[in-house]
Amino acid sequence: MHTDAPASLTQIEAVCGATLRALAADASLQWSGQTLYQGTRAIALSAPHQQQTGIDLPNQRALLDGAALRLRWSNATLHAAHAPTEAVDALVFEWLEQLRVESLAPSDWPGVRANLAQHFLNWCQAFVDSGLTESSLGILLFTVAISVWSRLGSHEVPHAMADLAEATRANTASVLGGYCAALRRHRHDQQAFIAHALELSRWVGQAVSAAQLEATDNAAPRKRNGFSLNLQLHAPEPVDLPVATPHSSRSLAASAQRYRVFTQVYDREVHATSLVRKAQLAEFRAQMDDEVLQAGYNVARLARALQKGLAVPQADGWRFGQEAGTIDGSRLALLVSDPQERAVFKDPLELPRMQCAVSILLDCSGSMKAHARQFSILVDVLGRALEMAGVAVEILGFSTGAWNGGRARRDWQRAGRPELPGRLNEVLHMVFKSGTLPWRRARLGLAALRRPDLFREGVDGEALEWACQRLSSLPAMRRILLVVSDGCPMDSATAECNDEHYLAQHVQQLVPLLEARDGVAICALGVGLDLGRLYPNRLAVDLGATVDEALLHQVVALLCSPRRRRGGRVA
């Protein structure tokens, strides 16, 4: 695909999704928000080299080419029935099956074969660059990977990688060579392949166990320079998260896709501190401070990650005395006096500047009440880290002023119950922290999240528009809206008098519209739910227990991930 401007994430996903469906011959497949769906079920890509290394077109094409071959030529039931229970054994078994199907790419699919080979070699290079091959365990896994890949697909290993693995390959040749030959012979027969794959998986598992026992730190290499091998976590399992699945709204279709509101008379925008007594706010804030202190979060580390990911390079003068670049008129005399002088150029000097605003929009519907303690901590720590990083941060929430429609529904009843009234409740928009208020003065506002009766019903679409409008008024080059929710919008009166999909389809329509119109990048944190059908850029999290630092770094990565900006450019 050749364009003058970089392709947006949506365009890349559309191209990759269409290719995936064609290669796998399965019309139910979707690629959305960096997740593969078969119908409404999310499918895990578990082999180590299938872990995503970027969202650009070549990376995604290779990732999905491998997934298409797996879906087309691997019997998932047969594979699962023989999968080992030991974590490392299961990982290697999964890996071997993925390499098997990739080796079956037909010769008349040269693009697919090239994509897969380059992607695997890129992964191998990242493995080497990470330094993990410097340990006995890392070099063993690296050697197994390139040996099996080379033998199954008749690939040539680059000289540098072959030299790196040569000693280990020589020491294991009597065992590894035999397994590779057997796997090559039976790669077209999954049942026969499984027996040899199990033997090799067990051999690797035993070698890993022995290496871990001998290692001085008693631990397998896990992560260096952003590269990781998830060896000791758990065996790969299919992803089976609940998925938000809004359907078409009959009411929206009947009104020419125009969202309606019956009345706005009772809608309110309030500061959260006005909804809770001062004494109770102070009590809630003291509880939060104790919990944050006990958890010992490293807010400074989060702030550094945010600075690195969100800062925008800006021109800040020139670097003089360069040997290449733009000719520096003030140094031409040097060139005349000494024709050998090369340092007569200048380059623009760009320094990272924080020109970013982030708005966190909290779903304060009834089902989120159970998570109030956890997400109040998450927002408190994340908000402090954002401000420490120099980001203008705003924290908002949305709920309703009543259950089951309240005064808006009673007005509708008095009006004779007209058909398709649209939104039929009292919207309540709450400001926990404005974008211009310093964090030290906003601490009490956040404590209001712990008041249970704030949580009623939710009208997400209008809250999105409200949050984007406020965010657009903040001075920033980059604007990000993070929605924290546990499901599709739900307001009982609106659903009853229109249809149950009315509010959800409104959100689906709004997200791309707001991103394109307002230049706001919208992402979502799904609490116990995959929100991929509503928000393509999202992360599903479990807030059932505690908010740990690993989760916070995942949220930071979501905020810092490349996303579409105004004009379809990728930031």
N, C-alpha and C positions, 0 to 999 in steps of 0.2 A: 504494500500500500504506500503510495507516494503522495504526499501532500506538502503544501508550502508551510503549514503550521503543524506542530506536534498533534497527534491524534489524542482525543480525549479518552478518559478511561471508559466511558460509555461506548464510544465507537470501537475501541479495542475489544471490549467484551462482546459486542454484537458480532464482530468479524469472527472472533474465536468461537463463540457459541454456534454460529452457523456451520463453521468447519467441523466442529465436534459432532454435531448431529449428522452431518453427511458421512463422516468417517465411521462413526459407530452405528449408522443406520438405525437411529433411535430418535424419534421426533419429540420424546418427552424430556430430553436433556436440556438443561439451561445452565449458563455460566453467568452468575450475577454476584456482584460484591465479592469477587475473588473466591467464590464457593461454587462447587459443582452440585447441581440438583438433578435428580431423576424423578420427575413429577414434583412432589413437595418434599422428598427425602433428600437430605444433604449427604453426599458421598465423600468419604475421606480419601485423600491421596496420601498414602502412608509410607511408601518407599522413600528412603533417605534422599535420593537425588530428585524426588518429586516435590520436595519442599520448595515453596515459591522463593525465587531470588529476585523478583522485580515484577513490575506491572506493565513493562513495555511489550510490544507485540511479539517479538521473537521468543521471549521467555514464556509468555502465556501460550503461544502456539505450540511450543515444544511440550509444555506441561499437559495441555489438553490432547495433543496427538497421542501421548503415552496413555492418557486416560481412555481415549477412544479405543485404542488397541486392546486395552485391558477389558473394557466392557464387551468388546466384540469377540475376543478369542480366549477369554478365561472364564471358566465355570466357577462363579463365586461360591456356590454351595459346596462344590467338591473341594475348593481351596480351604474354606472355613472348617470343613469336617476333619481335615488333616493338620490344621495349624497347631504348632506346639504351644504349650502353656507357659514355658519359660520365656521371659521377656526378650532376651537377646536372640534366642532360637527363633522366636516368632518374628522378630524384626528381620532377620536374615532370610527366613522363609518367604516373607512378604517381598523382600527385595529381589530374590531370585525369580519369583513369579513375574514381577514387573519387567525384569530384564529379559525373561523368556518371551513375553508377548511383544516387547519392543524389537526383538530380533526377528520377529515374523513379519515386519513391515514389508510389503511386496516391492519388488525392484521397480515396478511401474509407478511407485509413489516416491519419487526421488526427493521431493520437498520434505515429506514426513521423515524419511530416513536421515536427511541432512539436519533437520531440526533436532531430532532425538540425539544424534551423535554429538552435535555441538553443545547441546544442553548438558549432556553427561560430562563432557570434557570441561565445560565451565564449572560444573559442580566439583569435579576432581581438582581443578586448579584452586578453587576456593578452599578445598580440604587442605591442599598443600600450603597455601598462603596462611591458613589459620595457625600453622605450627603443630597441629595435632599429629602429624606423621613423625614427629620427633620422639613420641613415646612408643614403646613396644606394642601396646594395644592398638594405637592409631595406625601404625604402619601395617599391622596385620590386617585390619579392616580395609585399609586402602588397597592392599595387595589383592585381597579376595575380590574386591569390587572391580578393579580394572582387569583382573584375570578372567573372571566370569564374563564380563562385558565383551572383552576382546574375543574370547573363544566362541561365545554364542552368536555374535553378529559378524565374526570374521573382520573385526576392526583392528587397525594398526594403532598401537599405543604410542603417543608422542615420546621422543627419545628421553626427554628430561624426566618424565613420569616413569618410564620403563627403568631408567637408571636408578631412580629413587627406590623402586620396589624390587630391584634385582636380587639383593641379598636375601630378603625375606622369601621371595619366590623360589630361590635356589634351596633354601632350608626346608621349604614346605612342598617342594615339587613332587615328591613321592606320593603325597596325599592329595594335594590340591589339583595336581595335573590329572589324576584319575577322575576326580569328581567333575572337573570341567569337561573332560572328554565325554563322560556319561551324560551330562546335561546337554551337551551339543547334540548327541545322538538322538535324544528323546524330546527335543524342544517342540516338535509338532504334536506330541502326545502328552497332554497334561497329566493324565493318570500315571503314566510311566515316569514322567519327569518328577513327579512328587516324591517318589521313593528316594531318588538320589538327592533331591533338594533337602529332604528331611535329614539325610545322613550328613550333608555338608553343613546344614544349620546347627546340628548337634555338635559337630566337630568345632565350629566357630564358637559356639556357646561355651564349650569346655575350655577352649583356648582363652576366651575372654575371662572366664572365672579364674583360671590359673594366673593370668596376667594381673588381674585385680588383687589377688592375694599376695603376689610378689611386689606390687607397686608400693613405694614407701608412703604415698598419701592414701592408699587404699581406695582409690577412686578412679573411675574411667574418665578419659578426657571428655568434657562436655561442651564447653563453649569458649572459643577464643576469637577475638576480632569479629564478633557477630555471627560466626559459623558454629553450628551445633550439631551434635549427633545424639539423639535421644535414646541412649542405650539402656539406661537404668530406670527409666520412668515406668513404662508399662508396655505390654504388647499392643500392637495397633488394633484398634477397634473401629467399626463403622460409626460415623457420626449419626446420632439419632436425636438431635435437639428438636424440640417443638419448633415449628416454623409458622410465622404469621402469614396467613393465606387469604387476603381479602379478595373478594370476587366482584364482579360488575354490579353496580347499583342500578336497580330499575328506576328509582326515583330520579337519580341524576340523568339517566338516559331520557326520561320523560320530560325533563326540564332543559333539554338541549345542553347537558353537561354543565349547567350553571348552578353553582352552589348557592343555596338560599339560607337566609336567617329570618325567622318569623318576627322577632323583635330584639332590639339591642338596648331597650330601656333599662333593663336590670343588670346589664353587664358592668363589671367593676375592674379597675386596675388599682391595686393597693400595695403599700409597703408591708412586708410580712410582719414587721415588728408591731404594727397596729392591730394585729389579730390575736396577739398573745400578751397576757399580763407581764409587766416588767419583772416581777419576782419569779414567775415561772420561766421566763426567758433566761434569767441569770442561772436558775437551777439547771436548765437544759444545757447551757453553755459550759457550766462547771463539769457536768457529766462528759461532754464531748472532749473537753481539755484533758480530763483524766484518762480517757480511752486513747486519745492520740499520744499522750505522754507514755503510757504503758506499752503501746505498739512500737514506739521508737522509730518512726518513719524518717528516712533520710531525705528531707525535703530539698536540700541543696543539690543532691544528685539528680533528682527529678527536674529541678530547675535548669541544671546544665544540659540535660537531654532536650528539654524544651527549647533552650536557647539555640542549640545546635540544629534542631529540626525546623524551627519556625523563623529564624532570622533571615532577612532578605538582603542579598549583596547590594550595596549602594556605592556609587562613585564618591571618592574622597581624595581628590587631587591626583597627583601623578607620581610614578616611580621614575626617577631620573637616572642617567648613566647606564642604560640598558644596551645590550648588543643587538636587540631586535625590537621592532615596534614602530611607533610613529617618530619621524625625524624631529629632533629637538633643535629648533632654530638658534637657541642661545649657545649651542655647543658646536656650531658649524665651523667656528674659527679653529677649534681643535683639529677638525678634519683637514683643514687647509694646511695647518702647521705640521701635521703628522698624518699622512694618508693611511697609515696602518691603524690609526685609532678607530676602534669599533663602538666604543661606548658613547654614541651620539644620538641614542634613541630614548624615547620615554614610553611608558605604558600606563594606562589608567589604573589607579589604585582603588580597589573595591574592598570595602570592609563590611562585615555583617552588621546590619542594623535591625533592631526589633521594631517592625512596623506592623504589628499583628494585634487583632482583637478577637477574643473568644467569648462566646456566650454559651452558658450551660443551661439548657431548658429541661426542667424536671417535671415528669409526669406525676402529678399528685392525685391520681385516681385511687379508688378504694383498695385495689389489689396491691398497690405499692406501699400501703401502710405497714405491711409485714417487714418490709425492707428499709423502713425509715432510718433506723439506727445506723445500718451499714452504709447506705448511700449518703447520709449526712456526713459521715466520716470521710468517705471517698471525695465528696465535693469540697469539704473543708481542706483536706490535704492538697488536692489537685489545684484548688483555687489559690492557695498560698504559694505553691510552686510556680504557677503561671505568673502571679504578680512579682515573685522574686526574679523570674526570667525577663521581666520588663513587658509582659503582655497585659493589655487592658482586658480585664475579665469581668463579665456580668453574669449573675446567677438569677435565673427566673424560674417560676413554676406556674403550672396551670391546673385548675380544678373547676368545679362548678359551685355556684352559690347555694344550691339546693339539690336534693335527690328527686328523681322522676320529673324533672321539668320545672318544678317550683312555680313561681308567678308567671313565667312565660307560658307554661302549659295551661294554666288557668285562663290566661288571656285568650289563648287559642280556642279553648272550650267555649268561652263567652262569645267568640267571634263566629261560632257555628261549625267548628271543626273543619276548616277548609282542607282540601286534599294537598298532599305534598308540601307541608309547611316549611320544610327545611330544618335547620338546627332549632331545637325547641327546649332550651334550658337557659339558665343564667350563667354566663361565662364569668369565671373569676381568674384574673391574671395577677400573679404575685411577684413582687420584686424583692428578692432576698438580698441582692447586692447590685447596685447600679455600676455601670462601667467607669464612672468617674469617682466613685467612693473608695478611699484607701481601705486596704484589708483590715487594718486594726479597728476601723470604725464600723465594719460590716459584720464583725464576729457574732454579735447578738442576733442579727437578722437570720443568719444560717441556723441558729438554734431553734428557730420557729418550725423547722422541718420536723421536729420531734413532737409537735402537737398533733394528736391523732385525728381531731375533727376537721383538719384542713383537707383530708383526703376523701373526695366524693366521687365524681365522675369526670370524664375527660373528653375534651373537644380539641384534638391534636392539631388539626389543620389551621384553625384560626390562631392557635398559639404559635405555630410556626411563622405565620405571617407577621404576627406581633413581634416576635423575637427578632426576625430578620429586619424589620423596620427599625427597631431600636439599635440593632447592630450596625446598620448602614449609617447611622448618625455618628458613630464613633470614628475618629480620625485614624485610619489604618490602611495599609496597602493590601493586607491579607485579612480576611474575615472568616471565622470558622464558627459554626453552630453545632454543638454537641447535644443531642437529644438523649435523655435517659428515660427509658420506658420499659414496661414489661408486657406490652401487647398492642393489639390494634385499638384504635379509639373506640370508646363505648360510652354512649349516653342513652339510657333506657328509653326516655321519652322520644328522642330523635329516632331511635331505631324502630320503635313501635309505630310511629306515625309516618315514617318514610319507609326504610328497610334497613336491615342490620348491616349492610355494606356501605351505607351512605357516607359516613364519616371517614372510613378507611380509604375509599376510592378518592375522596377529596385530598387526602394526604398523598396518595400516589400521583395525583395530577400536580400537586403543588411543589414537590421536592425538585424535579428538574426545572420547573418554571422559576422558582426562587433562585436556584443556582445560576441560571442563565440571566435572569433579569437583575438581580441584586449583587451578583458576583460573590455570593456567600457559599462556602463549601460546607455542605451538611453531612454530618456523620451521626451514628447512633450507637448507643450502648444498650443492648438488649438484655434485660435482667431475667435470666432463665429462659430466654426465647431468642430465636434467630429472627431478626427483623429484616432479612434480606429482601423480601418482597415489597417492603415499604421504603427502606433506605439502602441503596446499593453499597455504600461505604459504612460498614457496621462491625461491631464486635459483640458476640454473645458471652455473657459472664454469669457466674454463679455467686450471688451475694448471700447464700444461705448461712454461711459461717462468719468469717471475718474478711476484712479488706487487707490483703497483704501487699508487700511491695512489688511482687511479681505482677499482680493485677494492675497496680498503678502504672507500672512501666508499659504494660500492654495498652492502657488507655493513652499514655503519652505517644506511643508508636502510632496509634490510630489518628491522633490529632496531627502528627507530623507527617503522615503518609502523603504522597503526591496526590493531588486532587485537581478537579477542573476549576478554573477561575473564569472571570469574565472573558467572553469571546472564545470560549472553548479551549483556551490554552492550558497546558498542564503546569502546575506550580511545582 
